[in-house]
Amino acid sequence: MAGAAAEQHRLAAVVESWLGRPVLVVGDAMLDEWRFADSDRLCREAPAPILTLRRRISAAGGAANTAVNIAALGGRAALVAPIGADVAGDEVHDCLDRAGVWDRTVSHSSRPTPVKRRMLAGSQILLREDSGGPAEPLDDAGVARLLDALACATTELHAAGGAAPTLVVCDYALGALPAPVRGWLVANRERYATVALDAHDLADWRGLAPTVVTPSFAEASRLLAHTAARPGGGGEGLHLDHPDRARSDGPSELTVGVAPGDGRVAAEEIEPGARGDAARPDRAVLAESRLAELRQHTGADVVAVTLDTEGAVVAGPDGEPNRSHSNPMPASHTVGAGDAYLAAMTLALAADAPLPTAAQLAQLAATITVSDTGTCVCRREDLLTALNRSGDGDAPTLVGADELATIAGAHRRAGRSVVFTNGCFDVLHPGHVRYLEQARALGDLLVVAVNADGSVRRLKGADRPVNPVEDRVALLAALTHVDHVVVFEEDSPARLIEAIRPDIYVKGGDYPPELVPEAPLVRRLGGQVRTLGYVPDRSTSAIIDRIRAHGGSAPVAGQA
């Protein structure tokens, strides 16, 4: 496959470049406990299963899991967080030691370690028990010790790496980041080259000016609702006190049909299934429409709105959205996948990778960790192996529709975006080459669908095509920027679009995307439509006219 090997080497080079990069993680650390049981009968006292415990697994959770992921991906991670002086805290320490994380946590005898205990039968989570929440705030002595640990760890990482370290803030509102700690981080922002923020309440961190924020869809919705409700709708200033606001456990929805910049968010949440799937908004489209506002309200250079199994929508200072995809997975497989996403995104940006590359690696890191039950950790070796698989050159350039759908799905699972275009491409000329080069630059995989000879005759007239489909396909397949070519018999590529579900559909022409006939279908499937202007005086019709003007009619396909 043309260009795939070079792409794989480029991505792998980014992964190699972040090896040993110093990263300080601060925030709410917790313990994830997984209890696996068997059940083959109900108890007599109630209609409840009798569970027989078979095995128990402990894993670092929250900020601790983010630090574990950074270390597993090859970074040099240090964790500063309050940890209870209890059995759960001891297990968190063990998890950090096994992962090679610099454990700079601060022990507190008066605050238990937060624990999430999950009981499973098979791969099904039957219940989750949470304990050790923020019952008591950190006292003054505890805050002072935490600030000392922050200052020391920052200096230690700077000395070890020879440059300003990267900072990752994981604020899950469990009390690890009280106002004095948030104020210290804001005041010392210049000590960190790259700052990543994952916070349940982004409004608390407006003054931090992070490099990247990674809110979930619900967290992004809450921020927009909060800024819209504030007088003047402004987002300036740092909020050092957690306001007493209701927090929903379920997903919030951004307003349907509200123009970007409108500043309004629906007062009523749309509950899944409440009005049927047809009435539910496309979360990716809604998030994409509000990315500029989210950047304004967070002060971040990059905003990545994560959509669970639907992937993510990412945009940087240029405002150009980047969509990545994932696969539906059981909920028990996705715990901590966001931590893997955050870790890879942070390391890639800290290594000065372009935003599309960072987004691609982050999505791939999250995707390859969800193959089994447990807390997700992405290892550097697994990421490089996945890149090797996605960079295989075994897939042929000319493929059938069914094979192409399978190939596109595999690339999407690997976090790669699929670009699709179609046309007759009767007489290949520089305008075509430039157009396909621009189309390939929009994503990671370019698929070109070519009209069969009968389709061209119906669209262009009885004297077309000039070149039979075999010749047209051979020339397109030889172009470096084309990954796959597929032939379709219909007049419209709609069937192929439904099968491939491209992330970006490209058409040539000097007209807005709204006038492209396939635009509604592409958008319904979660993609976006782009139009690229033609190169002046470069067209098949113009070439044929010049040939005819020089003394003869162009032969039709199959004629001498």
N, C-alpha and C positions, 0 to 999 in steps of 0.2 A: 504494500500500500504506500503510495507516494507520500513522502513527508512524515510518515508515522514514526519511523526510527529517529529522525532528527528531533521530532517533538518529544519523544521519550527521553532522549539524551538531555534536552534542554530542561525538562522538568526534574530529571534526576540530578542535574547539576545544581539546581536550587536546593534540593534536599541535602546534597553534600555540603553546600556553602553554609548552612546554618549549624553544622556540627560544632558542638562546644560553645555555642552562643549563650551568654549569661542571661538568665531570665529570673526575675523576682516575682513570685506569686503571693498575693496577699488577699485575705478574705475569709469566708466561712468554710472551715474544714469540717468534714463529718465522716462517719463510718457507714459504708453500705454493707449490710449483712444479708446473705442469701441462704435461705433454708429450703432444701429440696426434700420433698416427702412423697411417699406413695399412699394411695387411698384406694381401697377395694370394697368398702362397705360404709353404710350410714350408721350413726349412733342411735340408740333407742330413745335418748332423752330429747332429741330434736332432729329435724331434717337437715343434718349437717354431716359432712364426711368425717370419718375417722382417719387421721393422718399419722403415718409412721415416719419419723424423721430418718433420713438416710445419710445426708451430708450437709455440711455447713461451710460457706465460703465468706470470708471477710475481704473487703476492698476499700481503698481510699475513695472518698466521695467529695463532691463539691470542689472547693479550691484545691483540696489535696489531690483529687483525681486530675485536675488540670495540670498540677505540677508533675504528677506521675506521667501524664501524656507527653509533656514537654521533654522530660528526661528520656522517655522511651523513643521519642522521635530524634534524639541526638542532641538536644539542648542541655545546658547546664542549669538545672532548676534549683531554686531555693524557695522554701515556703515559710512565710511568717503568718501565723494565725493563733488565736487562743484555743487551747485544747484542755479538756477536763482532765484532772488527775484521777482517772478511773480506768477500768478495764478496757472500755471502748477507746479511750485515748491511747492506752498502751498498744492496742491493735493498729491504730492509725500510725503510730511511730514505727511499728514493724513494717507496715506497708510502704512507708516512705523509705526506710532503710533498704528494703529489698529492691526498690525501684531506682536507687541511687540518687534520691532527692536530698539536697542539703536541708536537714531538719532544723529550722530555726523557729519552731513553734514555742509558744509561751504557755506554761502549765498553770491552770487555775483550779484550786481545790473547791471553790464555791460554785463553779459552773460545769455542769455535766457536758460531755461530748455529745453533739447531736448524732443520732443514729436513725437510719432508715432500715427497718427489718422487713424483708419480704418473704412470705411463705408461698411456695410453689408446689403444685402437683403436676408432674409432667413439665411442660413449658408454660403453664397457665399460672399467673399470679392470682392467688386466692385472697390474700389480704396483705396490707402494708401497715406496720405499726411504727409511728414516729415518736421519738423521745428526745429529751435534751434540748428543747427549743430555748429561745432567749427569755427564760423566766426572770433572770436578774441581769441588769446591765453591768458592764464592767465597772469596777470601782476605780477611783483615781489612781491607786497603786497599780492596778492591772493595766490601765490605759498607759501609764508611764512606762511600764515594762514593755508593752507592745510598741510604743514609739522608739524605745531604745533598740529593740530587735530590728525594727525597720531601718533605722539609721545604720546600724552595724552591718546588716545583710547587704544594704545598698553599697556601702564602702567595700565590703568583702568581695562582692561580685565585680565591682569596678576594677579592683586590683587584680582579680583573677583573669578577667577578660581583656584588660588593657584599654577598655573604652566604656562609655556609659552603658549600663545594662538596660534590658527591656523590662517593662513593668506590666503585669497582668493583674487586674483587680476583679475579684469574684465576690460580688455583694448580693447575697441571697436573703438579706434582711434578718439574719439570725443573731445580730449583735456583735459581730467581729469587727465592724467598721463604724464605731461611734463618731460623733462630730469632730472631736479633736484629731482622730486618725485621718478622717477625710480631709480636714483642713491642712494637716501636715503634708499629705500627698499632693494636694493642690499647690501648696506653697513651695514644694520641692520638685515640681514637675520638670524643671530643666535638668535634673539629675538623671533623667531617663530618656534614651534616644527614641524609643517606640513605646507607646502606652496603649494597651488593649483593655477594654472595659466590658464586663458582662454583669449587668445589674438588674435586679427585679424592678427597681425604681430609678430610671435614668435621670429623673429630674433632680435627684440629690447630687448629681455629679457634673452639672453644667459647667462649672468653672475649671474642670480638669483638662479640657481641650485634648481629649484622647485621639490617638491615631486612628483607632478602629473601635466601633461598638458592635456587639453582636446580639441585639435583642431578639427574643422570640416574637412571633406575630402578636401575642397578647401583650407583651411588654411594650412593644411599639405603639399599640393602640392605647394603652394606659397613658403613655407619655403625651400623645397627641390630645387625648381627652383632658389631661391635667393642664396643658398649656393653653388649650382653648378656653377652659373654665377660668383661668387666671385673668384678672383685669388687664385688658390690653393684649392678651394672648402672647405676651412676650416670654422669651426663654432665657433672659439674661440673669446672671448672678448665680451664686452657689447656695444651695439649700442645705444647711448643716443639720437641720432637724427633720426627722422623719415625720411628715404630717400624718394625722390620724385619718387615713383613707381606707375605704373598703377595698379589699383585694379579692378578685375573683379567681377561683381555682380552675375555671373553665376557660376556653378560648374566647377572646374578644374579637370583634370584627371591625375593620376599618369601614368607614361609610361608603356605601354603594352610590355611585353617581355624583359624588362631590368632587369638584375640580381641584387639582393640586393647588395648594396655596390658599385654599378656602378657609383653613383653620378650624373647620368644624368636624366633629366626630359624632357618630350616632350615639344618642343617649340610651338607646335600647340595644342590647346585644342580640345578635342573631344566633339562636341556638341551633346546633346541627340537627337537621331533620325536622325542625319546627314547621317549615313551609315547603318541605320537599327539596330534593337535590337541585331541581331546576331553578329554585329561588335563591340558592346559596351563592354568595359572591365568589369570584375567583380570587383567592387570597394573594396569589403572586401578582396579579394585575393591580389589586388594590395597594399592596405594599410598594410596588414599583411607582405608582402614581404619587406616593407620599415620601419618597426617599429624600427629596430636596428639603422638605420640612424637617424630617428627622435629622438630617445633617445640621440644619440651622439650630434646632433645639438642643442637640447634644454637643455642638461645637466640634464634632468629629470630622476627620478627613474622609473616613470610609465608614459606611453603614452597611452591615450585612444582616438583613432580616431573615432569620431561620424559620423554615416552614415545616419542621418535623420531616415526615417521609416524603414531602413534596419538594425538598431541596432547600434552596435559599435564593434571595434576590439581593444583589450587591451593587453598590455604586460608590464612586469616588468623587474627587473634586470636579471632574469634567461632566458629572451628571449622567454619564452613559451607563445604563443598567446592564448587569451581567447576571444571567439566570443559570443556576445549576440544578441538577435533578438527582433524586435518590429513588429508592424502591420501597414500597410498602413492606413493613416488617412487623412482627409481633412486638407489642409494647415491652415485653421482657427482654428483647434484644437491643433496645435503643437507649437504655439507661446510661448516661454519660457520653453519648455520641456527640452532644453539644460541646463537651469538654475537649474531645478530640478535634472537633472542628475549630474551636477557639485556639487550641495549641498550635495546630498547623498553620492557621491563618496568621497568627502572631509571629511565628518563626519565619514564615515566608516574607511578610512585610518587613520584619527586622533585617532580613537579608537583602532588602531592596528589590524584591521580585515585583514585576508588574502586577497590578491588581487582578487582571484576569487569571494570571498564573497562580497567585495566592488563593483566589477563590476556587480554582480548579483543584489545587492540592488540598485545601481545607475540606471540600466536599468529598474528595476521594478518601481522605483520612477518616471522615465520619462514616462513609459508606462501607468500607472494608472491615469496620469493627463490629458490625451488627449481625454477624453470622451466627451468633449463639447467645444463650442467656447469660447475663452477668453484667458487671459494670465495664463499659467500653474503654479499652486502651489500644491505641494505634502505635505499633512499633515501627521504627525506621526501616527494618528489613522487610516488613510486610508492605509498607508503602512503596519501596523500591521494586518489590516483586510485582505488585499491582501495576506499577508503571511499565514494567517489562511486558506484562500481559497485554496492556492497552496499546503498547507500541509494536506488537507483532506485525511483521510484514506478510503474513500468510494469506490474509484476505485479498482476493483478486479485485482489480479495479472495476471490471465489468461484472455486475451481479444481477440476479433476479430480484423481483419485488419482495418475495418472502425472505430470501437470504439477507436482503438489505435491512428489513425490519429487525431481524435478529442482531445484525451488526450494530445498527443504530442504538438498539436497546442496551447492548453491552457497553458501548461507549458512554451512554448516558449514566449507567450505573457506576462507571468509573469517574464520573464528574466532568466529562467532556461534552461540550455543546455541539449540536448538529446544525449545520447550515444547509439549506435546500434551495435549489433554483431549477428552472426548467426552460426549455426552448427548443427550436428547430435546429439551430446551429448548422445551417445548411452549408454555407461557405465560411469556414473559420477565418477570421480576420483579426487585426490588432485590437479592434474594439471589443471583441469577445474575450480576448486574452486579458485585457486590462480589467474588464468587468468581472471575470472569474477570479482574478487576483484580489480585487477589492472584496469580493464575496467571501473568499477564504479567510481574509483578515478579520472577519467578523466573528469567527468561532474556531473550533478545533477540528472539525470534520466537514468537508464540502462534498455534498451529493449533487450530481447534475443529472436531471431527468431529461431524456431526449425523445421528442415526438417520433413515432414510427413513420415510415413512408406514407402509409395511407392517411394518417392523421395530418401530416404536412400538406398533402394534396387537398384535403378538406378545408384546411385553414388558409393556404396560400394560393391554390389554383392548380389546374391540371399540369402545368409545366414545372411544378416543383415537387419534390426536391431536386436540386441539381446533383447532389451527391447522395448515394444510397445510405441507409442508416448504418451499415457496417463501416463505411468509410468515416462517417461523422463521429461514430463512437470511438473508432481507433485514434482519431486525432485528439479528441477530448481526453481520452485515457492517457495519452502521452504527456499531457500538461502537468507540470509539477504541482500546481495548486489544486488539482482535482484528485480527490480521494476515491470516489466511487462514481460510476456511471450506470444508469438503469434506463431501459427503453420502455415506453408506455404507448399503448395503442389508442387510448381514448383521446378526445380533444382537450380534456381538462386533466390536470394532475391530482385531482381531489382524492382519488382512491389511494394514491401513493402517499399523499400528505397525511391521511388518516392512519395509514399503516406505520409511517416513519415518525410522525409527531415531531416535526423539526422545531428546534428552539428558535431559529431565525429563518424566515422565508424571504428570499431576495428576488426582486424583479427589476428588469431594466426599463427605464423610461423616465421622462420628465413630468411626472404627475405624483400626487400625494399617495401614500400607502392606502388611504381609505378607498381609493378608486380601484385597487387591485381586486379582481373578482374573488380570489381565494382568501382574502383578508379575514372575513368573518369566521371561516373554518379554522384558519391558523390560530386566531386569537381564542377561539373556543377550546382549542386543544392546549392552550397555555403558551403558545409561541408569540413571537412578534414579527411584524412585517417591515421590511426595509426596501426602498427603491434607490437604485443607483443610476445616475444619468449616463446616457450613451456618449461615447467618444465622437465628436463632430466629424461628419463626412466619412464615417466608417460604418457601413451597413451592408448586408448581403444584397439587398435590392440595388444599391448604388453600384456594387461590383458587377452584378449581372447587367445592369444598364450600360456600364462602360464596355463590357465584353461585346454586347450587341451593337454598340455604336461603332465598334471597330470591325464590323463586317460579318457578323453571324449571330445566330441565336444560340444561347447556352443549351447544351444537350440536357435532356431530362434524365433522371436516374435510370440506369440500365441501358442507355443508348450510347453508341460509339461517338 
